[in-house]
Amino acid sequence: MKPEQIALLTGGMDQLPGWPLRPVVSWLLQSAAELGQPVELVSGLCARLTEVGAPLKRVRAGINVLHPEVVGCSYTWWRDQGVVEEESALHGVTNTSAYIGSPMEKLHQGRESVHYPLYALADDGLHSSLRELKEAGCTDYVGFPVVFTNGRVQSLLFATDAAGGFDDHDLAKLALVKDLLAPYWEIIARQQLCDSLLSTYIGPRIAKRVMNGQIKRGDMELIEAALWFSDLRSFTSLSEHLSAQTLLDSLNTYFETVAVEVTARGGEILRFIGDAMLIVFPVSAQVSLAQAADQALAAAQATLQRMDGINQQRAEERMPPLLFGLGLHVGSVQYGNVGAPNRLDFTVMGPAVNRTARIEDMTKLLQQPVLISAEMAGLLERPLQQMGSHELRGVDEPVTLFAPLPAEPALPHSAT
């Protein structure tokens, strides 16, 4: 914080003409810490600034994130709307005309504030983002870098429609507001970072448990769930005939196709095991075991249908099809932390998990893409085809297996 800003805090804020700064500073020091979400914090700040008469037309705050699809999020408030809207920016946006040459690019690269008195600038030569602000009635724009303790630069941007734009007192007050907001903005950004990384690598439900403190080895609970174990067929052959990049792209296509249908129906991917996937559809206060079973089967059938379309396209491109086997079962499983003292994995364990994987093994022998245990079949109201009684590796007694109706076409011989 600059000396002149410290002077403002130690008594000078009441000496500046124009809108009063003290109520905003008091809110930032006393109440802002209670707001743990970016929308809440930006909304609260804009409400305080509006109450004291700060001449603001638009406020936008930005956070860079670590996410496989999104590079950053912005939170924008317009006075006329009175609400904060969240928007995500995808990777690659910094290579587009929306960013290149923009005030944001200059702010991030220069790590200094940017100021554009729009009322005095001709449209020619202005970046499109600034022309849009002028068209919306804005007369001035100032952007402040919010530099976190790790050196990463975020942003806080203000625009006004006041005649003559911001005066020097407005700019000094807003700069102080930015500095007082920065610690809270960094706390929220770091919380989002943790949530994003944990959700990406271990799944949203498990991430929530970990963030709530379930992190000790042996922290387990017994849950009921529908269980899914799927395995990509002919992976060795694919590895031999496809380039490394094409193989990786094919794996990602398979994983994404499953993930889209599974997550839409309440399933959570627990583990990628090479080219296999372990997924649970947990029972909850809102979801019965029968409902979880039905959702798992619905996801399986939707995945097969979606994969048929993908394989038609792959055939046109003279690429091998992506075929998989899937075992479905229900049961009670241990859900929690296992591993070494300082290297843990959050997973499910128990005989039901082993049996689900063994059911998937039988899809090769029975030439069916999906096989269902008798326990799960008993919960389903859909018609099923009985596939007979079979011995499963590691299971003492023969088990009766079922397949969905109408029967799926048999897998090609090459898929086994």
ABEGO torsion letter per residue (X at the ends): XBAAAAAAAAGAAAABBEBBAAAAAAAAAAAAAABABAAAAAAAAAAAAAAAGBBBABBBBBBBBBBAABABBBBBBBAAAGBBBBBBBBBGAAABAAABGBAAAAAAAAGBBBBBBAAABBABGBBAAAAAAAAAGBABBBBBBBBBAAGBBBBBBBBBABBGEBBAAAAAAAAAAAAAAAAAAAAAAAAAAAAAAAAAAAEAAAAAAAAAGBABBGBBBBBBBBBBBBBBBGAAAAAAABBAAAAAAAAAAAAAAAAAAAAAAGBBBABBBEABBBBBBBBBAABBAAAAAAAAAAAAAAAAAAAAAAAAAAAAAGBBBBBBBBBBBBEBBBBEBBEBAABBBBBBBEAAAAAAAAAAAAAAAAGBABBBBAAAAAABABBBBBAEBBBBBGBABBBBBBBBOBBBBBBBAAAX
